[in-house]
């Protein structure tokens, strides 16, 4: 298994920022369709992971919550 999940190619500097600004739903939909249940995308120097399967989402948010760093907005709801 690769260290980083697969994902769409982004630009050297901005990663996927331009695609995100242009049409974020299209970016997420294409990434899920083309790369599967776990997809890596990058916003400038920040890498994020898209989880596209309900079982994986439940595992991260519920069962293994302490093992993953989440966006500050999600941490406020804990």
N, C-alpha and C positions, 0 to 999 in steps of 0.2 A: 504494500500500500504506500502511495507517495506521501511525503511529509505534508504537502499542501494539496488540498482537493483541487481538481481541475476547475478551470473557469475561462471565460471569454478573454481574448487578448485585449489589453487596454493600451493606452498610450504610455510612453516612457515616464512622463512627468505627472500627468493627471490621473493615470489609471482609467477608471470608468466614469469620471466626473462629467464629462461632456455628454455621454449617453444617458446618465442619470438626470441631468438637467433637461435634456431634450425630451425624453419619454421614459420615466422610471418604470412604469408598468411594463413597457415593452422590454426593457433591459432585464427585469426580473423574470418575465415570462420566457424570453429566449434563453436565459441562463438555465432555468429549470428544465426546459425542453431539451436543450442541447447538451447539458453537462450533468444532469441527474439530480439526486436527492440532496447532495451537499456540494455547494458551489462557492469558490473563492472569488471575490471581486475586490478591487482596490480603489480607494478614494485618496488620491495623492499618496501620502506615506502610510495611510491607515488601511489595513487589510480587514475585511469583514467576511463572514461566512453566511450564506443563505441556506437555510434548512427548509426543504420542500416536502418532507414526508411527515405526516402527523405523529408517527411513533418516535421519530428522531427529535421532533420539537418537544414532545412530552418528556422524553428522556433528559434533554438539556435543561428545560425550564422547571421540571419537577424533581426527577430522581437524582440528577447529578448537578443540581443548581450551584452548589458550593465550588465545583470544579471549573466553572466557566465565568469569565468576566463579561458582564452584560452592559449595554448602553446605560448611561446614568438615568435616563427616563424610566427604564425598566426597574432599576434598583430603587427608585423612589416609591414604587408600588409594592415593594416587598414588605 
